Amino acid sequence: MSDTDAAPKAPQRSKEQLNADIEKTRADLKATLDAIEFKLNLPKQARHAAHRVKSRIATLRDQNPIGFAVGVAAAVAAVGIAAVLGFRSASKK
């Protein structure tokens, strides 16, 4: 048995198929590098998180305006109460 008999032949592929594989590999590599860059870029992550929160708030406001108003009022009251209690405890010292 000779070496040429034992080695399987590689499938023949057209130039177009090879170019398509190269382009797909480049796109995959670009996506991977973009994901790595995003994970390491904390300011970009913070902007993205802020955008998500703003989007969720806008959705809640549009879907349930009364519930949104009650939530905002409760948050404002909680901050006000915390401020008053903080000022009182600071003035007692």
Long-range contacts (C-beta under 8 A, 24 or more apart in sequence): none
